[in-house]
Amino acid sequence: MITSTPSGLFCKIGDFFIDPWEPVARALITHAHSDHARPGSASYLCAAAGETVLRRRIPDGRIETIPYGDTITIGDARVSFHPAGHILGSAQIRVEHRGEVWVVSGDYKRQADPTCAAFEPVPCHTFITEATFALPIYTWDPAAAIVDDIAGWWRANRMEGRPSVLFCYALGKAQRILAELHDKADGPVHLHGAMAAMTDAYRDAGIAMAPAARITEAMRGKTLARSLVLAPLSARGTPWMKRLPNASVAFASGLMRVRGVRRQRAFDRGFPLSDHADWSALLATVAETGASRVPVTHGWSEQLARFLAETRGVDTGTINTAFEGETGELTEA
């Protein structure tokens, strides 16, 4: 029903693509991250909850929306969007034809997140799953414990008069941290300019977050000495960092579960906070869908596919994509 093509996943019976990486006539979008939502297509369809962030990503795009759970007919396919729990408006896309059901998961997580609707398992025959962190080493602690660690690190730096620069993804991760800090922030929070637009989009969507001001050209040194500063990893090593002398630097990503990665990149702290499912959540999700066919994409896809085939007896394989999501964050700088 859905095949992999050079432009992305294609549903022939509906004549649409899902998360295409090249311009197409009709694109159905699981969420607004740039590896899933690319400019240039003639039309886009996304979950209604994701409209504000997708319009920021593709301001000139012709965007239509559909509420979670509603069903529409596109060609000969019945299509609906269901919460994926990844970021604001993220969705799994369910496609049905003559009683056969496929679900394209996009990216998803099973941990609670105050910025988005919780993941909902969707029964299906074929489940296309991500594998960003599909190794047993990747297991997530409760988000509240990680955020408490971030707050403690920030507090200790404030006592020493040092800015706390927390590198994180500009869409989803930054806003989740701000939301988790909503009742815990006891000092000033500032944003790199790259974080501002998507943070404004979340506020426009009604997401409650800790107050955070964009850093201006005039802000330097002592002005930011007590601040928690959220910035994209690409800002590290740039002239922008000169306004934050003696800063303590940290990175919030599932990649920080591996201590060697933190040491290699010389972060003072690493906080393993991810917007993807960990190993146990991936396996639990596959089981909950009841799918007998599970193609795997993104990240450690070959490892997950092999495990599912050998231990679960499902029909599986891998789907190559043009982008690899969070596992590519360390190359952004």
C-alpha positions as CSV (number, residue, x, y, z in Angstrom):
1,M,0.0,0.0,0.0
2,I,2.9,2.3,0.9
3,T,6.2,2.1,-0.9
4,S,9.6,3.8,-0.6
5,T,10.6,6.0,-3.5
6,P,13.4,8.5,-4.2
7,S,11.1,11.3,-3.0
8,G,9.9,9.5,0.1
9,L,7.1,7.2,1.2
10,F,4.3,7.0,-1.5
11,C,0.8,5.8,-1.2
12,K,-0.3,5.0,-4.8
13,I,-4.0,4.4,-4.0
14,G,-4.2,7.8,-2.5
15,D,-1.7,9.5,-4.7
16,F,0.1,11.2,-1.8
17,F,3.5,11.1,-0.1
18,I,4.2,11.0,3.6
19,D,7.0,13.2,4.8
20,P,8.6,13.5,1.4
21,W,12.1,15.0,1.2
22,E,11.6,16.3,-2.3
23,P,8.7,18.6,-3.6
24,V,5.6,16.6,-4.5
25,A,2.0,17.4,-5.5
26,R,0.5,16.3,-2.1
27,A,2.4,15.8,1.1
28,L,1.0,14.4,4.3
29,I,3.2,15.5,7.2
30,T,3.7,13.7,10.5
31,H,5.3,16.7,12.2
32,A,7.2,19.9,11.5
33,H,10.8,18.9,12.0
34,S,12.9,19.7,9.0
35,D,13.7,16.1,8.2
36,H,10.0,15.4,7.9
37,A,8.5,18.7,6.6
38,R,10.3,20.1,3.6
39,P,9.4,23.2,1.6
40,G,8.4,23.2,-2.1
41,S,5.4,20.8,-2.2
42,A,2.2,22.0,-3.8
43,S,0.0,21.1,-0.8
44,Y,0.4,19.9,2.8
45,L,-1.9,18.1,5.2
46,C,-1.1,17.9,8.9
47,A,-2.8,17.3,12.2
48,A,-4.6,20.5,13.4
49,A,-2.6,20.7,16.5
50,G,0.6,21.1,14.4
51,E,-0.6,23.9,12.2
52,T,1.2,26.7,14.1
53,V,4.6,25.1,14.0
54,L,4.3,23.8,10.4
55,R,3.3,27.3,9.2
56,R,6.5,28.7,10.8
57,R,8.5,26.0,9.1
58,I,6.8,26.5,5.7
59,P,5.3,30.0,5.7
60,D,4.4,30.0,2.0
61,G,3.0,26.5,1.9
62,R,-0.7,25.6,1.1
63,I,-1.5,23.9,4.4
64,E,-4.7,22.0,5.3
65,T,-5.4,20.4,8.6
66,I,-7.4,17.6,10.2
67,P,-8.3,17.0,13.8
68,Y,-6.8,13.9,15.5
69,G,-9.0,10.9,15.0
70,D,-11.1,12.3,12.1
71,T,-11.2,10.3,8.9
72,I,-11.0,11.6,5.3
73,T,-11.0,9.9,2.0
74,I,-8.1,10.6,-0.3
75,G,-8.3,8.8,-3.6
76,D,-9.1,5.2,-2.6
77,A,-7.5,5.5,0.8
78,R,-9.2,6.3,4.2
79,V,-6.7,8.5,6.2
80,S,-6.6,9.6,9.8
81,F,-4.0,11.3,12.0
82,H,-3.4,10.1,15.6
83,P,-1.1,11.5,18.4
84,A,2.5,10.5,18.3
85,G,3.7,12.2,21.5
86,H,6.9,13.5,19.8
87,I,6.4,17.3,19.6
88,L,3.4,19.7,19.3
89,G,1.0,18.4,16.6
90,S,3.1,15.3,15.8
91,A,1.0,12.4,14.4
92,Q,1.0,8.9,13.2
93,I,-0.8,8.6,9.9
94,R,-3.2,5.7,9.5
95,V,-4.1,4.5,6.0
96,E,-6.8,2.0,5.3
97,H,-7.9,0.3,2.0
98,R,-10.3,-2.6,1.8
99,G,-9.8,-3.6,5.4
100,E,-6.0,-3.5,5.4
101,V,-4.5,-0.9,7.7
102,W,-1.0,0.7,7.6
103,V,0.3,3.2,10.2
104,V,3.3,5.4,9.5
105,S,4.5,6.5,12.9
106,G,6.8,9.3,12.0
107,D,8.8,10.0,15.2
108,Y,7.2,9.2,18.5
109,K,7.8,8.9,22.3
110,R,5.9,7.3,25.1
111,Q,7.0,9.6,28.0
112,A,4.5,12.2,29.1
113,D,5.2,15.7,27.7
114,P,3.2,18.8,28.7
115,T,3.6,20.3,25.2
116,C,1.8,17.7,23.1
117,A,-0.9,15.0,23.1
118,A,0.2,11.6,24.4
119,F,1.0,8.8,22.0
120,E,-2.0,6.5,21.2
121,P,-1.4,3.0,20.0
122,V,-3.2,2.4,16.7
123,P,-4.0,-1.3,15.8
124,C,-2.8,-2.1,12.3
125,H,-1.5,-4.8,10.0
126,T,1.7,-2.9,9.0
127,F,3.5,-0.5,11.4
128,I,6.3,1.6,10.0
129,T,8.4,2.5,13.1
130,E,11.3,4.8,13.7
131,A,14.5,3.4,15.3
132,T,16.4,6.6,16.4
133,F,17.4,5.0,19.7
134,A,16.8,1.4,19.0
135,L,19.6,-0.1,21.1
136,P,19.2,-1.6,24.7
137,I,21.6,1.0,26.1
138,Y,19.0,3.7,25.4
139,T,16.6,3.8,28.3
140,W,15.1,7.0,29.6
141,D,14.8,8.1,33.2
142,P,11.6,10.0,34.2
143,A,11.6,13.4,32.6
144,A,10.9,15.1,35.9
145,A,14.2,13.7,37.3
146,I,16.2,15.0,34.3
147,V,14.6,18.4,34.6
148,D,15.4,18.5,38.3
149,D,19.0,17.8,37.4
150,I,19.0,20.6,34.9
151,A,17.6,23.0,37.5
152,G,20.2,21.9,40.0
153,W,23.1,22.4,37.5
154,W,21.7,25.9,36.7
155,R,21.4,26.7,40.4
156,A,25.0,25.8,41.1
157,N,26.2,27.8,38.2
158,R,24.2,30.9,39.4
159,M,25.9,30.7,42.7
160,E,29.3,30.9,40.9
161,G,28.1,33.7,38.6
162,R,28.3,31.5,35.5
163,P,25.8,31.5,32.7
164,S,24.3,28.0,32.0
165,V,24.1,27.3,28.3
166,L,21.9,24.3,27.5
167,F,22.2,23.2,23.9
168,C,19.1,21.5,22.6
169,Y,16.9,21.1,19.5
170,A,15.1,24.4,18.5
171,L,11.8,22.7,17.9
172,G,10.3,20.4,20.5
173,K,13.2,20.0,23.0
174,A,13.6,23.7,23.9
175,Q,9.8,24.1,24.4
176,R,9.5,20.9,26.4
177,I,12.3,22.1,28.7
178,L,10.6,25.5,29.1
179,A,7.2,23.8,29.9
180,E,8.8,21.4,32.4
181,L,10.5,24.4,34.0
182,H,7.2,26.4,34.2
183,D,6.9,26.0,38.0
184,K,10.6,25.4,38.7
185,A,12.4,28.3,37.0
186,D,13.8,30.4,39.8
187,G,16.1,32.6,37.7
188,P,16.1,34.3,34.3
189,V,15.8,32.2,31.1
190,H,17.0,33.5,27.8
191,L,16.9,32.2,24.2
192,H,19.2,32.2,21.3
193,G,17.4,33.8,18.4
194,A,17.1,30.5,16.6
195,M,14.8,29.3,19.4
196,A,12.5,32.3,19.4
197,A,10.1,31.7,16.5
198,M,9.1,28.1,17.4
199,T,8.8,29.1,21.1
200,D,6.4,31.9,20.1
201,A,4.5,29.3,18.0
202,Y,4.1,27.1,21.0
203,R,2.9,30.0,23.1
204,D,0.4,31.0,20.3
205,A,-0.9,27.4,20.5
206,G,-1.6,27.9,24.2
207,I,1.3,25.9,25.7
208,A,2.3,27.1,29.2
209,M,6.0,27.6,29.5
210,A,8.5,29.4,31.8
211,P,9.0,33.0,30.7
212,A,12.0,33.4,28.4
213,A,13.4,36.4,26.6
214,R,15.4,36.5,23.4
215,I,19.0,37.5,23.8
216,T,19.7,40.9,22.2
217,E,23.0,42.3,20.9
218,A,23.2,44.5,24.1
219,M,23.1,41.5,26.5
220,R,26.6,40.4,27.5
221,G,28.6,39.3,30.5
222,K,27.1,40.1,33.8
223,T,23.6,40.6,32.3
224,L,23.5,36.9,31.6
225,A,25.6,35.6,34.5
226,R,22.5,34.1,36.3
227,S,20.7,33.0,33.2
228,L,19.8,29.6,31.8
229,V,20.3,30.1,28.0
230,L,18.8,27.7,25.5
231,A,20.7,27.5,22.2
232,P,21.0,25.2,19.2
233,L,24.1,23.1,19.1
234,S,25.1,25.0,15.9
235,A,25.8,28.0,18.1
236,R,28.7,26.4,19.8
237,G,32.1,27.7,18.8
238,T,30.5,30.7,17.0
239,P,31.2,34.4,17.9
240,W,27.7,34.5,19.5
241,M,29.2,32.5,22.5
242,K,31.6,35.3,23.3
243,R,28.8,37.2,25.0
244,L,28.7,34.3,27.5
245,P,32.2,34.2,29.0
246,N,33.0,31.4,31.5
247,A,29.7,29.7,30.7
248,S,29.0,26.1,31.7
249,V,27.8,24.2,28.7
250,A,25.5,21.2,28.5
251,F,23.5,19.2,26.0
252,A,20.0,17.8,26.3
253,S,19.6,14.8,24.0
254,G,19.1,11.0,24.2
255,L,22.6,10.8,22.9
256,M,23.8,11.9,26.3
257,R,22.9,8.4,27.7
258,V,26.4,7.4,26.3
259,R,28.9,9.1,28.6
260,G,31.7,8.8,26.0
261,V,29.8,11.1,23.6
262,R,29.6,13.8,26.3
263,R,33.3,13.4,27.1
264,Q,34.2,13.4,23.4
265,R,32.4,16.7,22.8
266,A,33.6,18.3,26.1
267,F,30.2,19.2,27.5
268,D,30.3,20.0,31.2
269,R,27.0,18.1,31.6
270,G,24.9,15.8,29.5
271,F,21.1,15.4,30.1
272,P,19.6,12.3,28.5
273,L,16.2,13.9,27.6
274,S,14.8,12.6,24.3
275,D,11.7,13.2,22.3
276,H,12.0,9.7,20.8
277,A,10.9,6.3,22.2
278,D,13.6,4.3,24.0
279,W,14.4,0.7,23.4
280,S,11.7,-0.8,25.7
281,A,9.1,1.7,24.5
282,L,9.8,0.8,20.8
283,L,9.3,-2.9,21.6
284,A,6.2,-2.3,23.6
285,T,4.7,-0.1,20.9
286,V,5.3,-2.7,18.2
287,A,3.5,-5.3,20.3
288,E,0.6,-3.0,21.1
289,T,-0.1,-2.3,17.5
290,G,-0.5,-6.0,16.8
291,A,1.2,-5.5,13.4
292,S,2.6,-8.6,11.7
293,R,4.7,-6.5,9.3
294,V,7.0,-3.8,10.8
295,P,9.3,-1.9,8.4
296,V,11.9,0.1,10.3
297,T,13.4,3.5,9.4
298,H,15.6,6.2,11.0
299,G,18.6,5.5,13.2
300,W,19.4,2.0,14.3
301,S,17.0,0.5,11.8
302,E,19.0,-2.7,10.9
303,Q,19.5,-3.6,14.6
304,L,15.8,-3.2,15.4
305,A,14.7,-5.1,12.3
306,R,17.0,-8.0,13.1
307,F,15.8,-8.2,16.7
308,L,12.1,-8.1,15.7
309,A,12.7,-10.8,13.1
310,E,14.7,-13.1,15.3
311,T,12.7,-12.7,18.6
312,R,9.2,-11.6,17.6
313,G,8.8,-13.4,14.2
314,V,7.5,-10.4,12.4
315,D,7.9,-9.6,8.8
316,T,10.4,-6.7,8.8
317,G,13.0,-4.8,6.9
318,T,14.5,-1.4,6.6
319,I,13.6,1.8,4.8
320,N,16.3,4.2,3.9
321,T,15.6,7.9,4.4
322,A,17.4,11.1,3.5
323,F,17.7,12.2,7.1
324,E,18.3,10.6,10.4
325,G,16.8,13.0,13.0
326,E,18.3,13.4,16.5
327,T,21.2,11.0,15.9
328,G,22.5,13.6,13.5
329,E,22.5,16.4,16.1
330,L,26.1,16.1,17.0
331,T,27.1,16.9,13.4
332,E,25.2,20.2,13.2
333,A,28.0,22.2,14.7
